[in-house]
Amino acid sequence: MEFLRNAEIFAPEAMGRGDLLVCAGKIIRVGTEMPGFPSGFQVTETDLGGRRLIPGLIDAHLHLTGGGGESGAKSRIPPLTLESLTRNGITTVVGLLGTDAVTRSVADLLAVTRSLSEQGLSAYCHTGGYSLPPATLTGSVRSDIVHLDRVIGVGELAISDHRSSQPTLDEILRIAADAHVAGMMTNKAGILHLHLGDGIRGLGLVREALVRAEIPARVYNPTHVNRRRALFQEALELADRGCTIDVTSFPVGRGEDAYAAGEALVSYLDSGLPPERITVSSDGGGCLPVFDSEGRLAAMEIGDSGSLVRTLSALLDAGQPLERVLPAFTSSVARLLRMKEKGRIVSGADADLVVLDELGNVTDVMALGRWHVRDRKMVIRSVFSRGGE
């Protein structure tokens, strides 16, 4: 049993100074008055000294097996490590495939997802990838979601991108329907996670889908919508119609026609749209390419899972209240993914907790009641860690 006292709690709403009791991987009590512990109880007490305590971050877009491959086999990005996630305050992950669903498979993604689960994270994944027909393990996306324990949706299916299979409206509707019904059958997220490229068609397919069929708007979950300013404006319209949109914490250069994730989040929150319909993800392990006019790779950066907490820290440094911006990294993601025990600090929730210093940097991380990071030092390492990460 863990007793965390003297914390400034953001649940994600501001709760003020309080204490937490954690047992068997769950938060069992939150408040200012804790009961006495009977003699013989083994209780480990930690005084947080008034530091901020937040729910563990949920990163709903990670290339756990590595992304890339757009410039030959040499450009394949290595898989992510446990340490690259936990040291950045990420306690729940959703993995996916991107451009390469040929040399990388749903089977491999599922194995890596289960490996992270065995190491103490809450890890899930999507079936499919950029292309059509979707890469699957059982033969259909509906069957994958229903029969594979860690699979919660479909993605990232690419639209408005020269690397996509150029899906038609009917194909989008069929996949969205399968995701939706499978989600109903299993109480899983049942979403269609859509990669948005730089194409001029933008979110046109999603707008048409909302008009043409009865599939709920929540099923369509476009990501990278901050990559072009005009695309972000399109995404605001979809959020108003019920979609949850996702911005990516990739680097944005001066003068670039894009919004940094923090800038996009604040702009969205200022718009008056439902605050729970925007989330932030890192694209960790993914390829951040620049193509020339002929579609050849001209430059490539790698998505960094640490960009998620750096975005949160930058928002705090800019004067944004933590309780205002934190839901996009925690409770709003849990809402979209139908993870009722994630994203909040309340009795009965999973004990996924992150301690922040005065600058918004991660100092301590607990996942499912176990400390992975204490005083900025790794406590739990992956099996093949060299110990220096």
Order of alpha helices (4+ residues) and beta strands (2+ residues): beta-beta-beta-beta-beta-beta-alpha-beta-alpha-beta-alpha-beta-alpha-beta-alpha-beta-alpha-beta-alpha-beta-beta-beta-alpha-alpha-alpha-beta-beta-beta-beta
